[in-house]
Amino acid sequence: MTFQSKAQQLVNIIAQAVKDIEQDTATQIPGTITTDVNLPIVAPEDGLEVTPHRRAAIRSLTGATHQLLATLTPAGLHVQEIYYSYLQTVAIDIVVKGRIADVIHSIDPESSKGGVPVQVLAENAGMDSRKLTHVLRFLALRNIFGEIKLHHWVNNRCSLPLRSDSPNSLSYFFAHMRQAVSIPALVKFPELLLDKEGGGAFSWDPKQSAFQKYYAPGCDFFAWLARSDNGIKAEIFAKAMVESTRATGTGSAHYKGYDWQNLGPVGTLIDVGGGIGAAAYAISTHLPEWKVVVQDLPEIIQAGKQEYYKTGSTANIEFEEADFFKDQPPHRAKKAEAYFLRHILHDWSSKFCIQILTNLRRAAKSTTRLLICETSLEPPLIEPNSPLLSNGGMATSFSHHYNLIMMSLFNAEERSQEDYEELFALSGWKFQSVTTLKTFLDRFIFEGLPDPSWKE
């Protein structure tokens, strides 16, 4: 048997992953080949269902590619490259604020006119053309934008999300990240984690987070969103969550992984902290005879109602003002067949999670289901007999991105399955099962039922 180094094994994993991805694409869209990254179109394969085969292959490709670079690149060079990665955020923010992708699309949408001169782009953005060139070339190295000929620029597959009107736009996502998780706030993060004397190092108090230190000492993050710019920041946040969901393959199709029919033919599902209804619209397609009630704070509910009427939706969705730190509205007590919480608990440290879940337990019937849609955060252990880390390495990077963001914003965290089992037990729920969702991310539905022995 021929010995293979870990690097050679990683190359084999990458080669197999490419074959598997392209095979899955051809199965879902017969006759389709992988879209050239230089084309200014939304690739049809970006909208494909995340089948288990496709999910596994893309995760293998991501994890193996990053680990191969770490294996073969000199360590100092590799670490410097990671340290400089914050410049990618800065460069994207510059071109988004300058609406570069929008201007290119308005002048040469199909890259058929020889591209747009950088002088035109700079003039529209109010920038120096030479400085803009440096920023665009920095991004072009990473396959965002294309220099079709010297100083002439076109959009490509990866610059389209930077357009404000693209079907896969991330414009609200970028706006939210700039205003809420900006570099200045993150600069406070290491200072806070090492603040032993001031108590920040060991605090899980949301009012002692890095965000609090930089932006709004003593102010709740969501209250800050609601009061800023007459609630515009709160609306941007809600729309950013919709865009992020779509971009990461966590749209309506990914809920197919859960057996919704098991909940019964009719009933009421309450989407607790449901924003403007991103999850509710998707869930309603799986529960056509159910009523889905979206609960959130007043500013968010107002935006949700506006979006509902704007889209002309016929889904059986009701929008209702409610605060999950308080008891359920009296008319909802003992009336819900299921509570659904999507990306709520990761915003809060355990003390607050227990309070939220206890409020729901108090209002639950004996048969009410608790459905928690969250990330499962698993450790990247070294596997002696595998070239990859135990959790797939960088295949799980988004889970760890979100984890540090939750820590910097809220002094909160993503959690493992064991953590959720403990939260359930402490709030009067019995953990029942976990279901993997059809998404590229480590997203699951953790399910529980009321614990009949619970006493408050």
C-alpha positions in Angstrom: 0.0 0.0 0.0 1.5 3.4 -1.1 1.9 5.9 1.8 0.1 9.2 1.3 1.0 12.3 3.2 -1.9 14.3 4.9 -1.4 16.9 2.1 -1.9 14.3 -0.6 -5.0 13.0 1.2 -6.4 16.5 1.3 -5.9 16.9 -2.4 -7.8 13.7 -3.0 -10.7 15.0 -0.8 -10.8 18.2 -2.8 -10.8 16.4 -6.2 -13.6 14.1 -5.0 -15.6 17.0 -3.6 -15.4 18.8 -7.0 -16.7 15.7 -8.8 -19.5 15.3 -6.2 -20.6 18.9 -6.5 -20.7 19.0 -10.3 -22.5 15.6 -10.3 -25.2 17.0 -7.9 -25.5 20.1 -10.1 -26.0 18.0 -13.2 -28.6 15.8 -11.4 -30.6 18.8 -10.3 -30.2 20.8 -13.5 -29.5 18.3 -16.3 -27.0 19.6 -18.9 -25.6 22.3 -16.6 -21.9 22.8 -16.0 -20.3 24.9 -13.3 -20.8 28.6 -13.9 -17.6 30.6 -14.7 -16.9 32.9 -11.8 -16.1 35.7 -14.3 -19.7 35.8 -15.7 -21.9 38.7 -14.4 -24.8 36.4 -13.5 -26.4 34.8 -10.5 -25.2 31.2 -10.9 -28.2 28.8 -11.2 -26.4 26.3 -9.0 -26.5 28.9 -6.2 -30.2 28.4 -5.8 -30.2 24.6 -5.8 -31.6 22.6 -2.9 -28.9 21.7 -0.4 -29.1 18.0 -0.7 -27.1 15.9 1.8 -24.7 14.9 -1.1 -24.1 18.6 -2.0 -23.8 19.7 1.6 -21.2 17.1 2.4 -19.2 17.8 -0.7 -19.1 21.6 -0.2 -18.1 21.2 3.4 -15.4 18.7 2.5 -14.1 21.1 -0.2 -14.1 24.1 2.2 -12.4 22.2 5.1 -9.8 20.5 3.0 -8.8 23.6 1.0 -8.1 25.6 4.0 -6.3 22.8 5.8 -4.2 22.1 2.7 -3.1 25.8 2.6 -2.3 25.6 6.4 -0.3 22.4 5.8 1.8 23.6 2.8 2.2 27.4 3.4 4.9 28.6 5.7 3.3 29.2 9.1 4.3 32.8 9.4 2.9 33.6 6.0 -0.3 31.8 6.7 -0.9 33.6 10.0 -0.2 37.0 8.5 -2.7 36.3 5.7 -5.3 35.6 8.3 -4.4 38.7 10.4 -4.8 40.9 7.3 -8.2 39.5 6.6 -9.9 42.5 8.2 -8.9 44.5 5.1 -11.4 42.4 3.1 -14.2 43.9 5.2 -12.9 47.4 4.7 -12.5 47.0 1.0 -16.1 45.6 0.6 -17.5 48.4 2.7 -15.7 51.0 0.4 -17.2 49.6 -2.8 -20.6 49.1 -1.3 -20.8 52.7 0.0 -19.5 53.8 -3.4 -22.2 51.7 -5.2 -19.5 50.4 -7.6 -21.3 47.2 -8.5 -24.5 49.2 -9.2 -22.8 51.7 -11.4 -21.1 48.9 -13.4 -24.5 47.2 -13.9 -26.2 50.4 -15.0 -23.5 50.9 -17.8 -22.3 47.5 -18.8 -24.6 44.8 -17.3 -23.5 42.0 -19.5 -19.8 42.9 -19.7 -20.3 43.3 -23.5 -19.1 46.9 -23.8 -15.5 46.5 -22.7 -16.2 47.3 -19.0 -16.6 50.6 -17.2 -13.5 52.9 -17.0 -12.3 53.4 -13.4 -12.5 57.2 -13.9 -16.3 56.9 -14.4 -16.7 54.7 -11.3 -14.5 57.0 -9.2 -16.4 60.1 -10.3 -19.8 58.5 -9.4 -18.4 57.5 -6.0 -16.7 60.7 -5.3 -13.3 59.0 -5.0 -9.8 59.3 -6.4 -9.5 56.9 -9.4 -6.1 55.6 -8.5 -7.1 54.8 -4.9 -10.3 53.1 -6.2 -8.1 51.0 -8.5 -6.1 49.7 -5.6 -9.2 48.7 -3.7 -10.8 47.0 -6.8 -7.6 45.1 -7.5 -7.5 43.9 -3.9 -11.0 42.5 -4.3 -10.3 41.1 -7.8 -7.6 38.9 -6.3 -10.4 37.3 -4.4 -12.6 37.0 -7.5 -14.8 40.0 -6.6 -15.1 42.2 -9.7 -13.0 41.7 -12.9 -10.6 44.0 -14.7 -11.5 43.0 -18.2 -8.8 45.2 -19.6 -6.5 47.8 -18.0 -8.5 50.2 -15.8 -11.9 48.8 -17.1 -14.1 47.0 -14.7 -17.0 44.5 -14.9 -19.1 42.7 -12.4 -18.7 38.9 -12.0 -20.5 36.2 -10.1 -19.1 37.2 -6.7 -19.6 41.0 -7.1 -23.3 40.6 -7.8 -24.3 40.4 -4.1 -22.7 43.9 -3.7 -25.4 45.3 -6.0 -28.4 46.8 -4.2 -30.9 45.3 -6.8 -29.4 41.9 -7.4 -31.6 38.8 -6.6 -28.8 37.7 -4.2 -28.1 41.2 -2.9 -26.5 41.6 0.6 -26.9 45.3 0.8 -28.9 45.4 4.0 -26.6 42.8 5.5 -23.6 45.0 4.9 -25.4 48.1 6.2 -26.3 46.2 9.4 -22.8 44.8 9.9 -21.2 48.3 9.4 -23.5 49.9 12.0 -23.6 47.1 14.6 -20.5 45.0 14.3 -18.0 47.5 13.0 -14.2 47.2 13.3 -14.1 49.8 16.2 -16.5 47.7 18.3 -14.5 44.6 17.6 -11.3 46.4 18.6 -12.8 46.5 22.1 -13.4 42.8 22.1 -9.9 41.6 23.0 -9.6 44.4 25.5 -12.8 43.3 27.2 -11.9 39.6 27.2 -8.7 40.4 29.1 -10.3 42.9 31.5 -9.8 41.0 34.7 -9.8 44.1 37.0 -12.9 45.6 35.5 -14.8 42.4 35.5 -15.4 42.3 31.8 -13.3 39.1 31.3 -15.7 37.0 33.3 -19.0 38.8 32.7 -21.9 37.3 30.7 -23.9 40.5 31.2 -25.2 41.8 27.9 -24.6 45.3 29.2 -20.9 44.7 29.4 -20.3 43.5 25.9 -17.8 45.0 23.4 -20.7 46.6 21.6 -21.8 48.3 24.8 -18.2 49.5 25.5 -17.9 51.2 22.1 -21.5 52.3 21.1 -24.0 52.4 23.8 -23.0 51.8 27.4 -26.0 50.4 29.4 -28.3 50.3 26.4 -29.9 47.1 25.1 -28.8 46.3 21.5 -32.3 45.9 20.2 -33.5 49.0 22.0 -30.6 50.9 20.4 -31.7 49.6 17.0 -35.3 50.6 17.6 -34.5 54.1 18.8 -31.9 54.9 16.2 -33.0 56.8 13.1 -36.6 56.4 13.9 -36.4 52.6 13.8 -34.6 52.5 10.5 -31.7 50.5 12.0 -34.2 47.9 13.3 -35.8 47.6 9.9 -32.3 47.2 8.3 -31.5 44.5 10.8 -34.7 42.5 10.0 -34.0 42.7 6.2 -30.4 41.8 6.8 -31.5 38.6 8.4 -33.6 37.7 5.4 -30.6 38.4 3.0 -28.2 36.4 5.1 -30.7 33.5 5.3 -30.9 33.4 1.5 -27.2 33.7 0.9 -26.2 30.8 3.2 -28.7 28.3 1.8 -31.0 28.6 4.8 -34.2 29.7 2.9 -37.5 27.9 2.7 -36.1 24.7 1.3 -33.8 24.0 4.2 -36.8 23.5 6.5 -37.6 20.4 4.5 -35.2 18.5 6.8 -37.8 18.6 9.6 -40.9 16.4 9.5 -43.6 19.1 9.9 -46.4 16.7 9.3 -45.6 15.1 12.6 -46.9 18.2 14.3 -50.5 17.4 13.1 -52.9 18.6 10.4 -53.9 21.9 12.0 -52.8 24.1 14.8 -51.1 27.4 15.8 -47.4 27.8 15.7 -45.9 30.9 17.4 -42.7 32.2 15.8 -41.2 33.8 18.9 -39.0 36.8 18.0 -39.8 36.1 14.4 -38.7 39.5 12.9 -40.5 40.4 9.8 -41.5 36.8 9.1 -38.6 35.4 7.2 -39.0 31.9 8.8 -42.8 32.2 9.0 -43.2 32.4 5.3 -41.1 29.3 4.8 -42.8 27.3 7.5 -46.3 28.2 6.3 -45.5 26.3 3.1 -45.0 23.2 5.1 -48.0 23.8 7.4 -50.6 25.1 5.0 -53.6 24.5 7.3 -51.9 26.1 10.3 -51.9 29.6 11.6 -48.4 31.0 12.1 -48.2 33.9 14.5 -45.1 36.1 14.3 -44.3 37.8 17.6 -41.7 40.6 18.0 -41.3 44.2 19.3 -43.5 46.9 17.9 -41.1 48.4 15.4 -40.3 45.0 13.9 -43.9 44.0 13.7 -44.8 47.2 11.9 -42.1 46.5 9.3 -43.4 42.9 9.1 -46.9 43.9 8.4 -45.8 46.4 5.7 -43.7 43.7 4.0 -46.6 41.2 4.2 -49.0 43.6 2.4 -46.3 44.8 0.0 -45.7 41.2 -1.2 -49.4 40.4 -1.4 -48.8 37.2 0.5 -51.7 34.8 1.0 -49.9 32.9 3.8 -51.9 32.4 7.0 -49.6 34.6 9.0 -50.5 37.0 11.8 -48.2 39.6 13.2 -48.4 40.3 16.9 -46.5 42.6 19.3 -45.0 40.6 22.2 -41.9 40.7 24.4 -40.4 37.2 25.0 -39.0 38.4 28.4 -42.6 38.7 29.5 -45.4 36.1 29.7 -47.2 35.2 26.5 -50.2 37.4 25.8 -53.2 36.1 27.8 -55.1 35.0 24.7 -52.2 32.8 23.7 -52.0 30.9 27.0 -52.5 27.1 26.5 -53.5 27.8 22.9 -50.3 27.0 20.9 -49.4 23.7 19.5 -45.8 24.7 18.9 -43.3 27.5 19.7 -40.6 28.1 17.2 -37.5 30.2 18.0 -35.0 30.8 15.2 -31.7 32.4 16.1 -33.1 33.9 19.3 -31.2 32.0 22.1 -27.8 32.7 20.6 -28.4 36.4 21.3 -28.5 35.7 25.0 -26.4 34.2 27.8 -27.9 31.2 29.6 -29.6 33.1 32.4 -31.8 35.0 29.9 -32.4 31.9 27.7 -33.8 30.1 30.7 -36.1 33.1 31.4 -37.4 33.0 27.7 -38.0 29.3 27.7 -39.6 29.4 31.2 -42.1 32.0 30.0 -43.1 29.7 27.1 -43.2 26.7 29.4 -45.6 28.5 31.6 -48.0 29.2 28.7 -47.6 25.7 27.1 -50.1 22.9 26.9 -48.9 19.4 27.9 -48.5 18.6 24.2 -47.0 21.9 23.0 -43.8 21.3 21.0 -40.7 23.6 21.5 -38.7 23.9 18.3 -35.3 25.7 18.6 -33.6 26.5 15.3 -30.0 27.2 16.0 -26.4 26.4 15.2 -24.7 23.5 16.9 -21.1 24.4 17.8 -18.8 21.5 17.9 -15.0 21.6 18.7 -12.4 21.1 16.0 -10.6 18.2 17.5 -7.5 16.7 15.9 -8.3 13.3 14.3 -5.2 11.0 14.3 -6.5 8.9 11.4 -8.0 11.7 9.3 -6.4 14.7 7.5 -9.4 16.8 8.5 -10.4 18.2 11.8 -13.2 16.3 13.5 -15.9 19.0 12.9 -14.8 19.6 9.3 -12.5 22.5 10.2 -13.3 25.6 8.1 -16.5 24.0 6.9 -17.9 25.1 10.2 -16.4 28.6 10.0 -19.8 30.4 9.9 -20.8 28.8 13.2 -17.6 30.2 14.7 -18.1 33.6 13.0 -21.5 33.9 14.6 -20.1 32.7 17.9 -17.6 35.6 18.2 -20.2 38.1 16.9 -22.6 37.0 19.6 -19.9 37.4 22.2 -18.9 40.8 21.0 -22.5 42.1 20.7 -24.3 40.4 23.5 -21.9 38.5 25.7 -23.8 35.5 24.4 -22.7 32.4 22.4 -23.6 29.6 20.0 -24.1 26.3 21.8 -23.6 22.5 21.4 -26.4 20.0 21.6 -25.4 19.2 25.2 -25.8 22.9 26.1 -29.4 22.9 24.7 -30.3 19.8 26.6 -29.2 21.6 29.8 -31.2 24.7 28.9 -34.3 22.6 28.3 -34.0 20.8 31.6 -33.5 24.1 33.5 -36.7 25.7 32.0 -39.2 22.9 32.3 -38.8 21.1 28.9 -37.7 17.6 28.1 -35.3 17.3 25.2 -36.7 15.0 22.5 -34.7 15.1 19.3 -32.4 17.0 17.0 -32.9 17.3 13.2 -30.3 18.4 10.7 -31.6 21.1 8.3 -30.8 21.3 4.6 -28.3 24.1 4.7 -24.5 24.6 4.2 -24.4 25.7 7.9 -24.5 23.7 11.1 -28.2 24.4 11.6 -30.5 22.1 13.5 -33.9 22.0 15.1 -33.7 21.0 18.7 -37.1 19.7 19.8 -38.6 19.5 23.3 -41.9 18.7 25.1 -43.1 20.1 28.4 -41.6 18.2 31.4 -44.7 17.1 33.4 -42.6 17.0 36.6 -41.5 20.6 36.3 -42.3 23.0 39.1 -41.4 26.6 38.9 
